[in-house]
Amino acid sequence: MKGIVRDGKHLYTVVPSKFEGKSLYGEKIVRSEKGVLRSWNPYRSKLAAAILKGIKLDISSDAHILYLGAGAGTTVSHLSDLAYNGTIYAVEISAFAMKKLIEICRKRSNIIPIFADASRPESYCHYIDRVDLVYQDISQRNQVDIFIANCDSYLRKECKAILMVKAKSIDVTADPKEVYMKVAEQLKMKGYNIIESKRLDPYAKDHSLFVVSSHDL
Protein backbone atom coordinates (compact mmCIF):
# COMPACT_ATOMS: atom_id res chain seq x y z
CA MET A 1 0.00 0.00 0.00
CA LYS A 2 1.47 3.27 -1.14
CA GLY A 3 2.66 5.49 1.71
CA ILE A 4 2.39 2.70 4.30
CA VAL A 5 5.26 0.56 5.57
CA ARG A 6 4.68 -2.65 7.49
CA ASP A 7 7.43 -4.34 9.47
CA GLY A 8 5.93 -7.41 11.11
CA LYS A 9 3.37 -6.14 13.60
CA HIS A 10 4.66 -2.58 13.32
CA LEU A 11 3.03 -0.09 10.98
CA TYR A 12 4.26 3.28 9.72
CA THR A 13 3.23 6.03 7.33
CA VAL A 14 5.83 7.73 5.17
CA VAL A 15 6.07 11.47 5.80
CA PRO A 16 5.85 13.35 2.47
CA SER A 17 8.69 15.76 1.73
CA LYS A 18 6.31 18.74 1.88
CA PHE A 19 5.85 18.15 5.64
CA GLU A 20 8.37 18.24 8.47
CA GLY A 21 9.50 14.82 9.62
CA LYS A 22 8.53 15.40 13.22
CA SER A 23 6.24 13.72 15.72
CA LEU A 24 2.71 15.15 15.79
CA TYR A 25 1.27 13.51 18.90
CA GLY A 26 4.20 11.74 20.56
CA GLU A 27 4.58 8.87 18.10
CA LYS A 28 7.99 7.39 17.31
CA ILE A 29 9.90 8.73 14.29
CA VAL A 30 12.09 6.36 12.28
CA ARG A 31 14.50 7.36 9.52
CA SER A 32 15.19 4.69 6.91
CA GLU A 33 15.99 4.21 3.24
CA LYS A 34 12.25 4.60 2.60
CA GLY A 35 12.26 8.06 4.15
CA VAL A 36 10.99 9.49 7.40
CA LEU A 37 8.44 7.16 8.99
CA ARG A 38 5.84 7.86 11.67
CA SER A 39 4.85 4.94 13.89
CA TRP A 40 1.14 4.06 13.61
CA ASN A 41 -0.07 2.26 16.73
CA PRO A 42 -2.99 -0.16 16.12
CA TYR A 43 -4.07 0.19 19.75
CA ARG A 44 -4.52 3.94 19.26
CA SER A 45 -5.88 3.89 15.72
CA LYS A 46 -8.59 1.51 14.53
CA LEU A 47 -7.59 2.09 10.93
CA ALA A 48 -4.06 0.91 11.70
CA ALA A 49 -5.60 -2.13 13.41
CA ALA A 50 -7.71 -2.85 10.33
CA ILE A 51 -4.66 -2.69 8.06
CA LEU A 52 -2.76 -5.12 10.28
CA LYS A 53 -5.84 -7.39 10.16
CA GLY A 54 -5.65 -7.45 6.36
CA ILE A 55 -7.77 -4.57 5.07
CA LYS A 56 -6.31 -3.05 1.90
CA LEU A 57 -6.23 0.75 2.00
CA ASP A 58 -5.80 2.55 -1.31
CA ILE A 59 -5.87 6.32 -0.84
CA SER A 60 -4.60 8.58 -3.61
CA SER A 61 -2.29 11.46 -2.76
CA ASP A 62 -4.92 13.98 -3.93
CA ALA A 63 -7.92 12.38 -2.21
CA HIS A 64 -10.56 14.48 -0.49
CA ILE A 65 -11.69 12.83 2.75
CA LEU A 66 -14.51 13.57 5.19
CA TYR A 67 -13.50 12.27 8.62
CA LEU A 68 -16.32 12.08 11.18
CA GLY A 69 -15.30 11.79 14.81
CA ALA A 70 -11.78 13.10 14.33
CA GLY A 71 -10.99 13.19 18.04
CA ALA A 72 -7.55 14.56 18.85
CA GLY A 73 -6.34 13.77 15.33
CA THR A 74 -4.27 10.59 15.69
CA THR A 75 -5.67 8.73 12.68
CA VAL A 76 -6.35 11.99 10.83
CA SER A 77 -2.64 12.82 10.98
CA HIS A 78 -1.71 9.54 9.28
CA LEU A 79 -4.33 10.06 6.58
CA SER A 80 -2.68 13.45 6.11
CA ASP A 81 0.53 11.61 5.19
CA LEU A 82 -1.32 9.52 2.60
CA ALA A 83 -3.52 12.24 1.05
CA TYR A 84 -0.79 14.87 1.22
CA ASN A 85 -1.99 16.75 -1.88
CA GLY A 86 -5.66 16.39 -0.99
CA THR A 87 -7.87 17.66 1.81
CA ILE A 88 -9.13 16.07 5.02
CA TYR A 89 -12.25 17.63 6.53
CA ALA A 90 -12.01 16.64 10.18
CA VAL A 91 -15.35 16.92 12.00
CA GLU A 92 -15.33 16.80 15.80
CA ILE A 93 -17.92 17.86 18.39
CA SER A 94 -15.76 17.75 21.53
CA ALA A 95 -14.18 21.09 22.39
CA PHE A 96 -11.43 19.35 24.36
CA ALA A 97 -10.49 17.08 21.46
CA MET A 98 -10.77 19.95 18.99
CA LYS A 99 -8.05 21.89 20.81
CA LYS A 100 -5.63 19.01 20.31
CA LEU A 101 -6.76 18.54 16.72
CA ILE A 102 -6.09 22.19 15.93
CA GLU A 103 -2.51 21.80 17.17
CA ILE A 104 -1.98 19.11 14.54
CA CYS A 105 -3.75 21.20 11.89
CA ARG A 106 -1.26 24.00 12.48
CA LYS A 107 1.45 21.64 11.24
CA ARG A 108 -0.59 20.07 8.44
CA SER A 109 -2.07 22.39 5.82
CA ASN A 110 -4.22 19.65 4.27
CA ILE A 111 -6.36 19.13 7.40
CA ILE A 112 -9.36 21.41 7.90
CA PRO A 113 -10.88 21.18 11.41
CA ILE A 114 -14.66 21.55 11.60
CA PHE A 115 -16.23 21.99 15.03
CA ALA A 116 -19.66 20.49 14.39
CA ASP A 117 -22.15 17.73 15.15
CA ALA A 118 -21.78 14.92 12.59
CA SER A 119 -25.45 14.02 13.06
CA ARG A 120 -26.27 17.29 11.29
CA PRO A 121 -24.34 17.06 8.00
CA GLU A 122 -26.16 20.08 6.62
CA SER A 123 -24.44 22.26 9.24
CA TYR A 124 -21.09 22.08 7.44
CA CYS A 125 -22.27 21.96 3.81
CA HIS A 126 -20.72 25.39 3.17
CA TYR A 127 -17.24 24.00 3.90
CA ILE A 128 -17.36 20.68 2.05
CA ASP A 129 -17.98 19.53 -1.51
CA ARG A 130 -18.26 15.89 -2.59
CA VAL A 131 -15.46 13.69 -1.27
CA ASP A 132 -13.65 10.53 -2.36
CA LEU A 133 -13.88 8.86 1.04
CA VAL A 134 -16.13 9.17 4.07
CA TYR A 135 -14.54 7.76 7.22
CA GLN A 136 -16.44 7.54 10.51
CA ASP A 137 -15.42 6.58 14.03
CA ILE A 138 -18.22 7.75 16.32
CA SER A 139 -19.36 5.88 19.43
CA GLN A 140 -23.08 6.70 19.47
CA ARG A 141 -26.19 4.55 19.41
CA ASN A 142 -27.25 6.07 16.07
CA GLN A 143 -23.78 5.86 14.50
CA VAL A 144 -25.05 4.02 11.41
CA ASP A 145 -27.70 6.67 10.75
CA ILE A 146 -25.04 9.37 11.03
CA PHE A 147 -22.80 7.51 8.61
CA ILE A 148 -25.54 7.03 6.02
CA ALA A 149 -26.66 10.66 6.22
CA ASN A 150 -23.13 11.90 5.58
CA CYS A 151 -22.49 9.43 2.76
CA ASP A 152 -25.77 10.45 1.12
CA SER A 153 -24.75 14.11 1.42
CA TYR A 154 -21.07 14.05 0.50
CA LEU A 155 -19.77 10.78 -0.96
CA ARG A 156 -19.04 10.80 -4.69
CA LYS A 157 -20.67 8.08 -6.76
CA GLU A 158 -18.70 4.85 -7.00
CA CYS A 159 -16.41 5.88 -4.14
CA LYS A 160 -15.86 4.01 -0.90
CA ALA A 161 -16.69 4.79 2.71
CA ILE A 162 -15.36 3.29 5.93
CA LEU A 163 -17.44 2.79 9.07
CA MET A 164 -15.96 1.81 12.41
CA VAL A 165 -18.70 0.18 14.47
CA LYS A 166 -18.54 0.00 18.25
CA ALA A 167 -21.08 -2.70 19.06
CA LYS A 168 -21.57 -1.82 22.73
CA SER A 169 -22.46 1.77 21.85
CA ILE A 170 -25.35 0.51 19.72
CA ASP A 171 -26.61 -2.16 22.14
CA VAL A 172 -24.69 -2.90 25.32
CA THR A 173 -26.69 -6.10 26.00
CA ALA A 174 -26.49 -7.73 22.56
CA ASP A 175 -23.87 -10.08 21.21
CA PRO A 176 -21.54 -8.03 18.97
CA LYS A 177 -22.10 -10.50 16.12
CA GLU A 178 -25.82 -9.71 16.18
CA VAL A 179 -25.08 -5.99 16.16
CA TYR A 180 -22.79 -6.33 13.14
CA MET A 181 -25.45 -8.33 11.27
CA LYS A 182 -28.03 -5.61 11.90
CA VAL A 183 -25.56 -2.94 10.79
CA ALA A 184 -24.97 -4.83 7.55
CA GLU A 185 -28.72 -5.15 6.96
CA GLN A 186 -29.24 -1.44 7.61
CA LEU A 187 -26.50 -0.44 5.19
CA LYS A 188 -27.87 -2.73 2.47
CA MET A 189 -31.41 -1.43 2.97
CA LYS A 190 -30.13 2.09 2.34
CA GLY A 191 -28.49 1.07 -0.92
CA TYR A 192 -24.91 0.57 0.22
CA ASN A 193 -22.86 -2.40 -0.91
CA ILE A 194 -20.61 -4.00 1.69
CA ILE A 195 -17.24 -4.57 0.07
CA GLU A 196 -15.45 -5.85 3.14
CA SER A 197 -15.88 -6.20 6.89
CA LYS A 198 -13.40 -7.08 9.59
CA ARG A 199 -13.51 -7.47 13.37
CA LEU A 200 -10.72 -5.53 15.05
CA ASP A 201 -10.01 -7.72 18.08
CA PRO A 202 -7.60 -7.81 19.85
CA TYR A 203 -6.66 -4.21 19.04
CA ALA A 204 -10.14 -2.77 19.59
CA LYS A 205 -12.54 -5.00 21.52
CA ASP A 206 -16.08 -5.33 20.16
CA HIS A 207 -15.30 -3.16 17.14
CA SER A 208 -15.73 -3.99 13.48
CA LEU A 209 -14.88 -2.17 10.27
CA PHE A 210 -17.18 -1.97 7.26
CA VAL A 211 -15.99 -0.82 3.84
CA VAL A 212 -18.94 0.15 1.64
CA SER A 213 -19.81 1.81 -1.64
CA SER A 214 -23.03 3.35 -2.91
CA HIS A 215 -22.70 1.62 -6.29
CA ASP A 216 -21.01 -1.53 -7.55
CA LEU A 217 -17.29 -1.00 -8.10
Beta strands, then each sheet from edge to edge (+ up, - down):
strand 1: 4-7
strand 2: 10-14
strand 3: 29-32
strand 4: 35-39
strand 5: 64-68
strand 6: 87-92
strand 7: 111-115
strand 8: 131-137
strand 9: 155-166
strand 10: 193-199
strand 11: 207-213
sheet 1: 1+ 2- 4+ 3-
sheet 2: 7+ 6+ 5+ 8+ 9+ 11- 10+
end
